[in-house]
Amino acid sequence: MWDYSEKVKEHFYNPRNAGPLDGANGIGDVGSISCGDALRLMLKVDPDSERITDAHFQTFGCGSAIASSSALTEIIKGMTLDEALAVSNQDIADYLDGLPPEKMHCSVMGREALQAAVANYRGETWSDDHEEGALVCKCFAIDAVLIEDTIRANNLGTVEDVTNYTKAGGGCAACHEGIEEILGRVLAERGERFDPTAKATPAPAMGNLARIRKIEQTIEQMRPTLQRDGGDIDLIDVDGNRILVSLKGACSGCQMEAVTLGGVQQKLIEALGEFVKVVPVGAHAHAHGSACATEA
């Protein structure tokens, strides 16, 4: 499981400034429930000084998302809008005495919500809509600009790092090649060379047998939810950090298949405390001992 700081736990169990904000004059919405995380940040700004007098949030997401949103509201209260815009996602993580690498995307989401709320107050257009051709990760609707900015701001160097900070590549994995291209370009800017073999994944903290049992238990816990919608899932094989599964019934070929796989993957990452990739296989692929990733 994740190694959360005491401050993360405190802001999760006792979040500050949660709930609607009466009189809010700056509102920023980012993410979506279908992607697993959504955040609304509400600001009350003094029009004379452009100083934030109050800030609240409403979020749908994990404990890290709640803690990051709570921390953000505490950080920016009393700041001017320009001062608040200088707050980075790393500032949010530092305020919480650190976040697990796999949860850094929660702090990135907070910074995006802040930018959106300030733009809303100022009557400016801020949107996470994507220019044609710029969308990299279809599963979580992450564009190239966000990936590039996050790589630069946080000195990232691997596809896994990008997934941890943005969620891009955490679903069907079809966008990994695109992420590698962006990493190569951004790393070249700082005189570095992208190494596709570099891994940020720590060694599993549990033995192979215990790890497989944990994977089986996690999938069993998710099965009733899928069955209620006419679908199902089976564990086919475990190959290092690749977990091969077979979607059945209504889940197989569904338009939401990538979202389902992303949800399964996130649950497994949280249960195992390590980065894993869930790969769907069909009956034909299973029969021949090979896997074929399904594109979103």
N, C-alpha and C positions, 0 to 999 in steps of 0.2 A: 504494500500500500504506500501512498505518498507520505513523505516526511514533511508534514506541515509545521510551520513555526507556531509558537503560542499566540502570536499576534494574528496570524491567519485564522486560527481557531476562534479567537476572541471576536473577530469581526464577522465570522460566519455565524456563531451562536448568538451574538448580540450585535447585529448590524446597526450602524449609525445611519440616521437620515433615510430610512426605508419608507416607501409609501408615497402617495401623491403630495404635491406641493401646491397649496393654494396661492394664487397670484404669480405663478411661474411665468416669466416672459421670455424664456429661452429653453427650448426643448429639443433634445437630440435622440433619435431612435436609430439603433444599429443592430445588425444580426437578424436572425429569424428563428422562430421556434422549430421550424423544420430542420434547421442546421444544428440545433441543440443548444444554442445560446442566443439570447436576445436581451437588450438593455435599453431602457429609457432613462435619460438623465435630464433632470429638470432644474433650471437655474432661476433664481430671483436676483435681478441685476438692478442696481441703482443707476438710473439713466444719466444722472449728473456726473458721476465719477466712473461709471462702467465697472463698479466694484461688485463682486458677487457677495450678496448679503446672506443667501441661503442656497442650499443645494440638496436635492433629494434624488432617489433612484428607485426604479422598479426593474427587477431582472428575473429572467428565466434561465437557469443554468445551474452549474455545480457550485460547490462550496467556495471554490477559488473565485468564481465569477461574482458571487455575493460579497466575498471579502474584498475583492479588488474594487468593486463599485462603492462599497462602504468607505474604503480608504480614500478613494478619489474625492468623494464629497467632503471628507474631513480636510484633505489637503488644500482644496481650492477655495473653501469658504474664507472670505476676507481678502482674496486676491482680486486684482483687476483682471479684465478679460485677457489682456496681453500677457500678464504674468501667468495666468492659468494655461494659456496656449503653449507656454514654454515647458509645462510639465510633461515629462516623457513617460512611456510605459515602464521604464526602468525605475523612475522615481516612485511609481505606484508599488512596484515589487519591493523596492528598498524600504518603503514605509512599513510594509508588512514583514520586514526582516527576511525577505526572500520568498520566492514561489518555486515549486518544483519545475524543472525545465518543461515538462509536458503540460504545464498549466500557464505558461507565460502568455498564451493567446488571450487569456482573460484580461491581463493588463493592457494589451494592445487594443482590445475592444473598448476598454474604458477611455483610452485616449481618443479613439475615433468618435465615441459618443460626445466627448467634450468638444471636439471640433465641430460636430454637427449642431450642438446646442448653441455655441457661440455664433455660428453662421445664422442660425434661426433667429437669434436675438437681433442681429445686425441686419436682418432682412436680405441676407445673401443666400445664394443657392449652394447648398452642399449636398452631394449625393454620392452614394457608393454604387450607383449604376455604372455599368462598364461600357466603355467605347467598344465598338465592334472589333473583334479580334483580340481584345485585351484580356478577356476572361481566361484564366489559367486553370483553376480548379472548379469544375462544374458542380461537384458534390456540395461544396460549401460556399460557392459564389465568391471566390477570392480572385482579385485581378492582379495583373503584373505590377501595377504601380504600388499596391500595398506590399507585395512580396519584396520588391526592390527596396522600398523605404525601410521595411523592417529588417532586412539583411544589413543595410547600411547603419541603421540606428543601433543595432545590437551585435554587430560584428559576427554575423552568423556564417557558417562555413559548410553545412551539410544539409541534405534534404530533410533529415530528421529534425534538425534545428528549425527549419522553416515550418515544418508541421507543428512542432511544439509551440511556436510563436504565433502562427496564423491559422492552423488547422488545415491549410492547403496540403493536399496529398494524403490526408488521413482517412479518405474514403475508399474509392475503388483503385487508387494508385495510378490511374491512367495519365495523370498530369506530372508524374515524377520526371519525365524527360524534359518537359517545359520548365520545371523548377530548376533542373540541372543547368539548362541553358542560361537562365537568369543568374544563377549563382556564378557560372563561369564569367559572365559579362561584368557583374558587380565586383567580383574578386579581382578581375583584371584591372579594374579602376584603381585598386589599392595595391597593385603590384604583386598580387598573389595568384596562384594557379589553383583552379578547382580540382580536387581529388575525389572522383566519384566512389573510390573505395574507402574513403574516410568514414568512420562510424562513431556516432556519439552514444550508441547503445551500451549501457553497462551490462556486465554479465548477469544472468539471472540469479536472484538471491536465494532461490529454492532449487532443490534437486529436480531432475527431469520427471520423475514419477509424480512428485507433489505438484509440479507445474502443470502436467497434463491433467491431473485431477482437478486442479483449480480452473483450468480452461473448460473442462467438461461441466463442472458445477455452474460456472457462469453462463454457459450456453443453455443449460437446463433451466436456469432461472428466467431466461428470456423467452423460452419456448412457449409458455402459456399465452404471452402477449401476442405473439405471432399467430398462434393457433386460433385465437379469437377472431382474427381477421382472415381466416381461411388459409393461412400459410404455415410454414414450419422450417426448421433448420436442423441440419445434422453436421456434426464434426466428422470430417473425413480423414485429416491427417495433421500432424504438427511437424514442420520442417524449420527448425531454428526459430527465427522470429516471424515466419510465415505460417499462418493458421488457415488451413484449407477447409472450407465449409461448403455445403450444398443447400441452396434455398429450394424449397418445395412448395407445391400448391400455389396459392395466390401470390406468394413472395417471388416466385421464379418468373423473370421477365417483366415484372411490374415496373411502372415508371418511377416508383419510389425505391427501387432495388438498391441504388447507390446509397440512399439515405439510410436504409435498413442496415446495410453492411457497415456504414460509418458508425451507426449507433452500437452495433455489436462490437466493432473494433474499439470504440471508446470505453465500453464496459470492460472489455478484456484488458485494456491498458491500465485501467484503474484497479482491476482485481490483481493483476500481476506486478504492477509497479515497474513496468518496462514497456518500451515501444514495440508493438507488434503490428503486423500487416495482415488483415483478413482478406483472403483471396477466394472468390467464388469458383467452384468447379461444377461442370455438368456431369451427367451420368456417363457420357461418352469419354470425357476427359478422365474421370475417375477409373473407368474400366481399363484405360491404357496407362494409368499411373502418371498423368500429367495434368497441369492446371492451366486454365485459360482465364485471364482476368476479364471481367465484363466491363465494358466502358459504359460510363453514365450517358 
